[in-house]
């Protein structure tokens, strides 16, 4: 049995790989999404990450497609109590921003789409510095007190605003962020390491990094002279042009070969071993992509291997 990880100061215990729901209703239709969710939970997974805006950017979509598919799956499987559902507010076309009214209306809309009476982990998707932290935390606290949200978290926030939020929660005795969702991976370390990571460590927050595989680059499928059919191919391939990208790939190849493991699993294992990280987020369009992701739960890298990757990615 894979050991679950405690999420910050909360009572949530999560599988060491959060399944990203950004592809549901975008590059994975309902049937494919159900199959991926089934395979993820069959492997011991219990932590699904979505957002109210997923996937408004796709032709014909309005936002909320991912939550709707996840809600249908939870109802069909009757397993709501076994799955930790994380979603986010601030980016849905109809619920832009983080005013108190928007947060509360967006939460109700998410609950309807998810077909549930509570959200386990509710993130502010992108901080809105023009909104006082007092208003944001106050609204989130109301949702917690109403039983609509169990725990709150923040994504894409500065260390300064995060600290201000935590201080206000402590001072007023209100709901407090338990987790942070930063952009963080082997080829993007300065997006988290430093003031933000130090604050999370000091304040007991867990990190749940997104872009854990750098839009697919850290799966190893992007190589010089290859063409990859993917909606995110352009962003991933640019890492091949950097010396760091090539160094990281070489180190990943070497360690993956030593373990007989996929490159993606090794990249996730490095991330999962970093200070404060509870569970990286990665998404799968197909069931075939999933084993390399959930494999992180079984792969433990040696200190020497972790150091090799840390130095290669410096």
Secondary structure as GFF3:
##gff-version 3
##sequence-region A 1 314
A	DSSP	beta_strand	5	6	.	.	.	ID=ss1
A	DSSP	beta_strand	13	14	.	.	.	ID=ss2
A	DSSP	beta_strand	17	20	.	.	.	ID=ss3
A	DSSP	alpha_helix	30	42	.	.	.	ID=ss4
A	DSSP	beta_strand	47	49	.	.	.	ID=ss5
A	DSSP	alpha_helix	65	77	.	.	.	ID=ss6
A	DSSP	three_ten_helix	80	82	.	.	.	ID=ss7
A	DSSP	beta_strand	84	89	.	.	.	ID=ss8
A	DSSP	beta_strand	91	92	.	.	.	ID=ss9
A	DSSP	beta_strand	95	96	.	.	.	ID=ss10
A	DSSP	alpha_helix	100	114	.	.	.	ID=ss11
A	DSSP	beta_strand	119	124	.	.	.	ID=ss12
A	DSSP	alpha_helix	133	145	.	.	.	ID=ss13
A	DSSP	beta_strand	149	155	.	.	.	ID=ss14
A	DSSP	alpha_helix	159	172	.	.	.	ID=ss15
A	DSSP	beta_strand	177	181	.	.	.	ID=ss16
A	DSSP	alpha_helix	195	203	.	.	.	ID=ss17
A	DSSP	beta_strand	206	207	.	.	.	ID=ss18
A	DSSP	three_ten_helix	214	219	.	.	.	ID=ss19
A	DSSP	alpha_helix	233	237	.	.	.	ID=ss20
A	DSSP	three_ten_helix	238	241	.	.	.	ID=ss21
A	DSSP	alpha_helix	243	259	.	.	.	ID=ss22
A	DSSP	alpha_helix	263	272	.	.	.	ID=ss23
A	DSSP	beta_strand	280	282	.	.	.	ID=ss24
A	DSSP	three_ten_helix	287	289	.	.	.	ID=ss25
A	DSSP	alpha_helix	290	294	.	.	.	ID=ss26
A	DSSP	three_ten_helix	295	297	.	.	.	ID=ss27
A	DSSP	alpha_helix	303	312	.	.	.	ID=ss28
###
